[in-house]
Amino acid sequence: MQPPVAAVLEAHRTLERLVAGLNDQQVAEVSALPGWSRGHVLAHLTDNARMFARLAEHALRGELVAGYDGGMDERNAIIEATAGRSATEHRAQLAAHTAGLEAAWERAGEVDWNRPVTFRNADLAATVFARRREAWIHMVDLDLGVRSDDWPEDLAAHAIDFLLVRLPAGTLIRAEDGGRQWSVGGGPPGAAVTGAVRDLAAWLAGRTPTVSPVATEQLPALGPWPPHPPQRPA
């Protein structure tokens, strides 16, 4: 499958415009993500681009490397160490690593998207979809005016596909604005949840929807975010 590189570039440009006027005080303020300042969110978005560029550079040479040699501890340490940058430094680093990622993807040919990467034990194409999720979801977390209602409809539908694993077996999801539905297999029929596609995606992503989805009984509790790397059957 050809990944949506152009759609990610559009998300990157939206993010750049969003933070263009950010000042140091705003960077230090709390974000919509519990426990993180806006600086933490920006640090994560910046290092996420660097990490995906690293995976792409190696994949294009036929090499497999870990996204982080030190695992999640290294990832978290980088975020903590760089969250306190000034607004100017955050913009510069975000722009530099975003450009590096886009340049790596630009060198990828059609067959390269199938090259394996260690991220979620997937292929290079999967990192494009992941970066698009990261950009749009964390733009909401920055609390600078982008809301889940601003997410592209196809991004919202993709997020639902990705996040279905958070729901109990038997759950049925229906999008009222488009007629799409999703079901979680592996069990007897459970709750049926309906709502607008962007609201459903926001709820599944643990963000506040504009209008909360409704269920036949009550909204099911959400399980953990899809694990990385994916859990293999025993």
Residue frames relative to the residue before (quaternion, step in Angstrom):
aa qw qx qy qz dx dy dz
M 1.0000 0.0000 0.0000 0.0000 0.00 0.00 0.00
Q 0.4074 -0.6954 0.5337 0.2561 3.57 -0.91 0.92
P 0.3462 -0.7657 0.4968 0.2170 3.61 -0.55 1.09
P 0.5543 -0.6540 0.4167 0.3022 3.59 -1.17 0.59
V 0.0451 -0.8414 0.5384 0.0142 3.59 0.62 1.12
A 0.6527 0.5231 -0.3300 0.4375 3.60 0.88 -0.90
A 0.6468 0.5186 -0.3213 0.4577 3.59 1.03 -0.74
V 0.6375 0.5023 -0.3355 0.4782 3.59 1.08 -0.63
L 0.6172 0.5315 -0.3507 0.4621 3.59 1.01 -0.74
E 0.6237 0.5263 -0.3293 0.4749 3.58 1.06 -0.74
A 0.6467 0.5058 -0.3183 0.4739 3.60 0.98 -0.81
H 0.6338 0.5327 -0.3283 0.4547 3.59 1.01 -0.80
R 0.6662 0.4894 -0.3141 0.4670 3.58 0.94 -0.85
T 0.6176 0.5326 -0.3408 0.4676 3.59 1.07 -0.70
L 0.6489 0.5115 -0.3084 0.4714 3.57 0.97 -0.85
E 0.6385 0.5268 -0.3314 0.4528 3.60 0.93 -0.82
R 0.6656 0.4849 -0.3071 0.4770 3.58 0.92 -0.86
L 0.6326 0.5647 -0.3326 0.4126 3.57 1.01 -0.81
V 0.7789 0.3409 -0.1759 0.4962 3.59 0.95 -0.85
A 0.3819 0.7701 -0.4570 0.2287 3.58 1.28 -0.04
G 0.7867 0.3163 -0.1664 0.5033 3.59 0.95 -0.81
L 0.3682 0.7596 -0.4703 0.2573 3.58 1.26 0.18
N 0.1850 -0.7787 0.5877 0.1187 3.60 -0.98 0.82
D 0.7328 -0.4563 0.2828 0.4181 3.55 -1.30 0.26
Q 0.6343 0.5283 -0.3396 0.4508 3.58 0.98 -0.76
Q 0.6616 0.5023 -0.3079 0.4638 3.58 0.92 -0.87
V 0.6097 0.5542 -0.3497 0.4459 3.59 1.03 -0.73
A 0.7161 0.4655 -0.2508 0.4556 3.56 0.95 -0.89
E 0.5618 0.6232 -0.3879 0.3815 3.59 1.18 -0.39
V 0.6183 -0.5551 0.4009 0.3859 3.55 -1.24 0.46
S 0.3581 -0.6993 0.5772 0.2226 3.52 -1.17 0.67
A 0.6355 -0.5055 0.4020 0.4231 3.56 -1.29 -0.15
L 0.6029 0.5308 -0.3569 0.4769 3.58 1.30 -0.03
P 0.4640 -0.7225 0.4232 0.2890 3.61 -0.42 1.16
G 0.8232 0.2471 -0.1979 0.4713 3.53 -0.93 0.97
W 0.7154 0.4042 -0.2417 0.5160 3.56 1.24 -0.20
S 0.3596 -0.6671 0.6066 0.2402 3.52 -1.20 0.69
R 0.6635 -0.4425 0.3797 0.4689 3.56 -1.27 0.00
G 0.6009 0.5730 -0.3517 0.4324 3.56 1.11 -0.65
H 0.6299 0.5189 -0.3333 0.4721 3.58 1.05 -0.72
V 0.6500 0.5097 -0.3225 0.4622 3.59 0.93 -0.86
L 0.6711 0.4879 -0.2998 0.4709 3.59 0.91 -0.89
A 0.6263 0.5311 -0.3359 0.4614 3.58 1.01 -0.79
H 0.6564 0.5064 -0.3051 0.4685 3.57 0.98 -0.83
L 0.6641 0.4966 -0.3133 0.4628 3.61 0.86 -0.90
T 0.6497 0.5197 -0.3114 0.4592 3.57 1.01 -0.79
D 0.7285 0.4245 -0.2568 0.4724 3.56 0.77 -0.99
N 0.5594 0.5797 -0.3847 0.4506 3.57 1.18 -0.47
A 0.6428 0.5024 -0.3172 0.4835 3.59 1.02 -0.79
R 0.6443 0.5187 -0.3229 0.4600 3.58 0.95 -0.84
M 0.6675 0.5129 -0.2981 0.4500 3.57 0.93 -0.93
F 0.6795 0.4708 -0.3009 0.4755 3.59 0.90 -0.86
A 0.6088 0.5300 -0.3583 0.4691 3.61 1.08 -0.61
R 0.6187 0.5437 -0.3299 0.4612 3.59 1.02 -0.79
L 0.6643 0.4926 -0.3031 0.4734 3.57 0.89 -0.92
A 0.6676 0.5092 -0.3038 0.4503 3.58 0.94 -0.89
E 0.6413 0.5326 -0.3310 0.4422 3.58 0.87 -0.91
H 0.7019 0.4479 -0.2718 0.4825 3.57 0.88 -0.89
A 0.6338 0.5363 -0.3454 0.4375 3.59 0.95 -0.81
L 0.6519 0.5215 -0.3171 0.4500 3.59 0.99 -0.79
R 0.6832 0.4174 -0.2819 0.5287 3.59 1.26 -0.32
G 0.5459 -0.6386 0.3845 0.3825 3.55 1.30 0.14
E 0.5516 0.6134 -0.3813 0.4172 3.56 1.22 0.50
L 0.2597 -0.7382 0.6035 0.1530 3.54 -1.18 0.70
V 0.0727 0.7755 -0.6247 0.0554 3.57 -0.82 0.99
A 0.5521 -0.5759 0.4757 0.3705 3.54 -1.25 0.37
G 0.5586 -0.5795 0.4609 0.3738 3.55 -1.13 0.58
Y 0.7680 0.0458 -0.0019 0.6388 3.54 1.08 -0.84
D 0.4239 -0.7099 0.4961 0.2651 3.58 -0.65 1.07
G 0.7427 0.3851 -0.2100 0.5059 3.56 1.11 -0.70
G 0.5295 -0.6660 0.3926 0.3493 3.57 1.23 0.35
M 0.8151 -0.2581 0.1884 0.4831 3.55 -1.24 -0.52
D 0.5727 0.5794 -0.3910 0.4283 3.59 1.12 -0.51
E 0.6578 0.4944 -0.3095 0.4765 3.58 0.97 -0.83
R 0.6298 0.5410 -0.3305 0.4488 3.56 0.95 -0.88
N 0.6948 0.4784 -0.2752 0.4611 3.56 0.83 -1.01
A 0.6406 0.5278 -0.3262 0.4523 3.58 1.02 -0.78
I 0.6307 0.5257 -0.3360 0.4614 3.60 0.99 -0.75
I 0.6481 0.5140 -0.3211 0.4612 3.58 0.93 -0.88
E 0.6803 0.4882 -0.2980 0.4583 3.58 0.84 -0.94
A 0.6833 0.5080 -0.2894 0.4374 3.57 0.98 -0.85
T 0.7793 0.3517 -0.1721 0.4893 3.60 1.07 -0.64
A 0.4523 0.7112 -0.4458 0.3016 3.61 1.22 -0.14
G 0.7099 0.4922 -0.2599 0.4315 3.59 1.06 -0.72
R 0.3344 0.7439 -0.5116 0.2703 3.58 1.18 0.29
S 0.5508 -0.5691 0.4833 0.3732 3.55 -1.25 0.37
A 0.6716 -0.4807 0.3657 0.4292 3.56 -1.26 0.28
T 0.6464 0.5222 -0.3170 0.4571 3.59 0.97 -0.85
E 0.6664 0.4914 -0.3041 0.4711 3.58 0.95 -0.85
H 0.6291 0.5263 -0.3416 0.4590 3.58 0.97 -0.78
R 0.6643 0.4999 -0.3172 0.4563 3.61 0.85 -0.90
A 0.6699 0.5103 -0.3061 0.4441 3.58 0.90 -0.92
Q 0.6947 0.4685 -0.2836 0.4663 3.59 0.87 -0.91
L 0.6270 0.5259 -0.3350 0.4669 3.56 1.02 -0.78
A 0.6613 0.5032 -0.3082 0.4632 3.59 0.92 -0.89
A 0.6717 0.5140 -0.3091 0.4348 3.59 0.90 -0.91
H 0.7303 0.4228 -0.2563 0.4713 3.58 0.79 -0.94
T 0.5836 0.5430 -0.3721 0.4755 3.59 1.15 -0.51
A 0.6540 0.5042 -0.3107 0.4707 3.58 0.94 -0.87
G 0.6415 0.5270 -0.3263 0.4519 3.60 0.99 -0.77
L 0.6507 0.5035 -0.3101 0.4764 3.55 1.01 -0.81
E 0.6715 0.4942 -0.3067 0.4592 3.58 0.86 -0.91
A 0.6373 0.5255 -0.3299 0.4570 3.60 1.03 -0.73
A 0.6392 0.5148 -0.3284 0.4675 3.58 1.01 -0.77
W 0.6667 0.4936 -0.3047 0.4680 3.57 0.91 -0.86
E 0.6194 0.5658 -0.3514 0.4156 3.59 1.03 -0.72
R 0.6730 0.4909 -0.2973 0.4666 3.58 1.13 -0.56
A 0.5541 0.6273 -0.3891 0.3847 3.59 1.23 -0.22
G 0.2547 -0.7484 0.5948 0.1456 3.54 -0.94 0.95
E 0.7573 -0.4038 0.2471 0.4498 3.54 -1.28 0.15
V 0.7060 0.4571 -0.2826 0.4612 3.60 0.90 -0.88
D 0.5885 0.6145 -0.3717 0.3714 3.59 1.15 -0.52
W 0.5950 0.5991 -0.3753 0.3823 3.58 1.08 -0.60
N 0.6555 0.5003 -0.3112 0.4724 3.58 1.24 -0.36
R 0.4482 0.6939 -0.4623 0.3223 3.60 1.23 -0.05
P 0.4697 -0.7025 0.4516 0.2864 3.61 -0.88 0.87
V 0.0759 -0.7467 0.6580 0.0606 3.53 -1.28 0.59
T 0.5650 -0.6136 0.4279 0.3481 3.55 -1.20 0.42
F 0.5286 0.6297 -0.4171 0.3873 3.62 1.17 -0.41
R 0.8389 -0.1123 0.0014 0.5325 3.55 -0.54 1.27
N 0.4940 -0.6742 0.4216 0.3517 3.60 1.20 0.54
A 0.4473 0.7025 -0.4224 0.3578 3.55 1.08 0.81
D 0.5561 -0.5689 0.4568 0.3980 3.56 -1.14 -0.68
L 0.7345 -0.4343 0.2801 0.4399 3.55 -1.31 0.20
A 0.6022 0.5727 -0.3619 0.4224 3.60 1.04 -0.72
A 0.6299 0.5613 -0.3409 0.4147 3.59 1.00 -0.78
T 0.6266 0.5389 -0.3516 0.4397 3.60 1.09 -0.58
V 0.5921 0.5508 -0.3724 0.4555 3.60 1.15 -0.49
F 0.6515 0.4937 -0.3084 0.4866 3.57 0.92 -0.88
A 0.6607 0.5174 -0.3096 0.4470 3.58 0.96 -0.87
R 0.6545 0.5053 -0.3260 0.4583 3.59 0.93 -0.82
R 0.6282 0.5214 -0.3470 0.4617 3.59 1.00 -0.69
R 0.6306 0.5123 -0.3356 0.4767 3.61 0.98 -0.77
E 0.6594 0.5248 -0.3112 0.4393 3.55 0.84 -1.00
A 0.6792 0.5104 -0.3061 0.4296 3.58 0.80 -1.00
W 0.7369 0.4308 -0.2579 0.4527 3.59 0.70 -1.03
I 0.6586 0.5043 -0.3293 0.4511 3.60 0.90 -0.82
H 0.7250 0.4323 -0.2603 0.4689 3.59 0.88 -0.89
M 0.5261 0.5800 -0.4347 0.4448 3.60 1.18 -0.18
V 0.6089 0.5216 -0.3435 0.4891 3.58 1.10 -0.62
D 0.6557 0.5294 -0.3124 0.4384 3.58 0.96 -0.88
L 0.6033 0.5721 -0.3616 0.4218 3.61 1.09 -0.59
D 0.2270 -0.8198 0.5004 0.1614 3.59 1.24 -0.40
L 0.4380 0.6850 -0.4549 0.3633 3.53 0.89 1.05
G 0.7787 -0.3387 0.1690 0.5003 3.56 1.20 0.40
V 0.6187 0.4972 -0.3567 0.4928 3.60 1.19 -0.37
R 0.0868 -0.7884 0.6090 0.0088 3.55 -0.89 1.03
S 0.6758 -0.4822 0.3482 0.4354 3.56 -1.23 0.22
D 0.5671 0.5891 -0.3830 0.4298 3.60 1.17 -0.45
D 0.6491 0.5206 -0.3090 0.4607 3.57 1.22 -0.41
W 0.4945 0.6624 -0.4402 0.3507 3.59 1.21 -0.21
P 0.5129 -0.6063 0.4946 0.3531 3.61 -1.02 0.68
E 0.5857 -0.6194 0.3885 0.3499 3.57 -0.97 0.82
D 0.6728 0.4916 -0.3145 0.4547 3.59 0.94 -0.82
L 0.5989 0.5382 -0.3603 0.4711 3.59 1.15 -0.55
A 0.6433 0.5200 -0.3207 0.4615 3.58 0.96 -0.83
A 0.6586 0.4970 -0.3114 0.4715 3.60 0.93 -0.86
H 0.6394 0.5138 -0.3221 0.4727 3.58 0.99 -0.79
A 0.6387 0.5274 -0.3316 0.4516 3.60 0.97 -0.81
I 0.6207 0.5248 -0.3440 0.4700 3.58 1.02 -0.73
D 0.6251 0.5354 -0.3354 0.4584 3.60 0.93 -0.88
F 0.7033 0.4888 -0.2641 0.4436 3.54 0.86 -1.03
L 0.7743 0.4013 -0.1763 0.4565 3.57 0.97 -0.90
L 0.3728 0.7459 -0.4825 0.2681 3.60 1.23 0.07
V 0.6010 0.5887 -0.3656 0.3983 3.59 1.10 -0.64
R 0.5767 0.5871 -0.3828 0.4199 3.62 1.23 -0.19
L 0.6738 0.5218 -0.2766 0.4440 3.58 1.28 -0.35
P 0.5661 -0.5896 0.4400 0.3718 3.60 -1.13 0.53
A 0.6144 -0.5373 0.4299 0.3859 3.55 -1.22 0.55
G 0.7652 0.3577 -0.2806 0.4557 3.54 -1.06 0.83
T 0.5188 0.6447 -0.4218 0.3705 3.60 1.23 -0.22
L 0.1755 -0.7592 0.6205 0.0880 3.55 -1.09 0.82
I 0.1409 -0.7826 0.6042 0.0502 3.57 -0.91 0.97
R 0.0350 -0.7990 0.6002 -0.0023 3.59 -0.82 0.99
A 0.2388 -0.7476 0.6045 0.1365 3.57 -0.90 1.00
E 0.3703 -0.7624 0.4907 0.2020 3.56 -0.57 1.16
D 0.7401 0.3813 -0.2130 0.5114 3.60 1.10 -0.62
G 0.7867 0.2476 -0.2005 0.5288 3.55 0.39 1.18
G 0.4325 -0.7572 0.4147 0.2600 3.54 1.27 -0.17
R 0.4865 0.6599 -0.4531 0.3500 3.61 1.18 0.16
Q 0.0112 -0.7860 0.6169 0.0395 3.53 -1.20 0.49
W 0.1938 -0.7575 0.6186 0.0773 3.50 -1.25 0.65
S 0.0844 -0.7869 0.6073 0.0693 3.56 -1.11 0.57
V 0.3262 -0.7152 0.5887 0.1885 3.51 -1.18 0.72
G 0.2858 -0.8029 0.5036 0.1418 3.54 -0.45 1.21
G 0.6313 0.6038 -0.3792 0.3050 3.49 -1.37 -0.18
G 0.8033 0.1768 -0.1206 0.5558 3.58 1.17 0.22
P 0.6685 -0.4726 0.3644 0.4438 3.58 -1.28 0.05
P 0.6753 -0.4857 0.3434 0.4361 3.61 -1.19 0.38
G 0.1249 -0.7961 0.5909 0.0380 3.54 -0.95 0.95
A 0.8172 -0.2010 0.1675 0.5135 3.54 -1.08 -0.72
A 0.2349 -0.7120 0.6398 0.1691 3.54 -1.25 0.62
V 0.1145 -0.8091 0.5763 0.0047 3.57 -0.64 1.18
T 0.0470 -0.8088 0.5862 -0.0073 3.57 -0.78 1.02
G 0.2698 0.7397 -0.5900 0.1787 3.52 -1.26 0.55
A 0.6493 -0.4593 0.3965 0.4585 3.57 -1.28 -0.07
V 0.6281 -0.5929 0.3408 0.3712 3.56 -1.03 0.79
R 0.6655 0.4883 -0.3140 0.4691 3.62 0.96 -0.78
D 0.6411 0.5125 -0.3267 0.4686 3.59 1.03 -0.70
L 0.6317 0.5211 -0.3280 0.4710 3.57 1.02 -0.77
A 0.6618 0.5029 -0.3049 0.4649 3.57 0.95 -0.89
A 0.6487 0.5156 -0.3217 0.4581 3.58 0.94 -0.86
W 0.6451 0.5189 -0.3190 0.4613 3.59 0.92 -0.89
L 0.6881 0.4774 -0.2904 0.4629 3.59 0.85 -0.94
A 0.6768 0.4779 -0.2840 0.4826 3.58 1.16 -0.61
G 0.5115 -0.6672 0.4083 0.3558 3.58 1.26 -0.01
R 0.5395 0.5814 -0.4150 0.4457 3.55 1.23 0.50
T 0.5827 -0.6069 0.4133 0.3483 3.57 -1.24 0.40
P 0.2932 -0.7619 0.5469 0.1857 3.61 -0.59 1.06
T 0.6004 -0.5461 0.4298 0.3957 3.57 -1.21 0.39
V 0.7624 0.0410 -0.0166 0.6456 3.55 1.03 -0.86
S 0.4293 -0.7301 0.4643 0.2591 3.55 -0.59 1.10
P 0.4830 -0.6363 0.5092 0.3204 3.61 -0.96 0.79
V 0.2729 -0.7521 0.5776 0.1621 3.56 -1.21 0.48
A 0.2239 -0.7729 0.5837 0.1086 3.54 -1.19 0.62
T 0.6564 -0.5150 0.3784 0.4009 3.56 -1.25 0.42
E 0.7680 0.1795 -0.1221 0.6025 3.60 1.07 -0.65
Q 0.7090 -0.3096 0.2330 0.5892 3.57 0.37 -1.22
L 0.6148 -0.5490 0.3983 0.4025 3.55 -1.16 0.51
P 0.4443 -0.6944 0.4870 0.2884 3.60 -0.82 0.90
A 0.5432 -0.5954 0.4783 0.3488 3.54 -1.20 0.56
L 0.3978 -0.7189 0.5211 0.2313 3.55 -1.03 0.82
G 0.3785 -0.7049 0.5567 0.2236 3.51 -1.04 0.84
P 0.7369 -0.4079 0.2797 0.4607 3.59 -1.24 -0.13
W 0.6394 -0.4888 0.4296 0.4094 3.53 -1.35 0.33
P 0.6224 -0.5351 0.3841 0.4227 3.64 -1.04 0.61
P 0.4362 -0.7403 0.4421 0.2571 3.61 -0.62 1.07
H 0.1561 -0.7549 0.6280 0.1067 3.53 -1.23 0.54
P 0.4645 -0.3228 -0.8033 0.1863 1.50 -1.22 2.16
P 0.6795 -0.4812 0.3297 0.4450 3.60 -1.20 0.32
Q 0.4621 -0.6562 0.5158 0.2998 3.54 -1.12 0.64
R 0.2959 -0.7530 0.5637 0.1663 3.54 -0.91 0.95
P 0.5751 -0.5863 0.4229 0.3829 3.61 -1.03 0.69
A 0.5197 -0.6405 0.4656 0.3208 3.56 -1.07 0.77
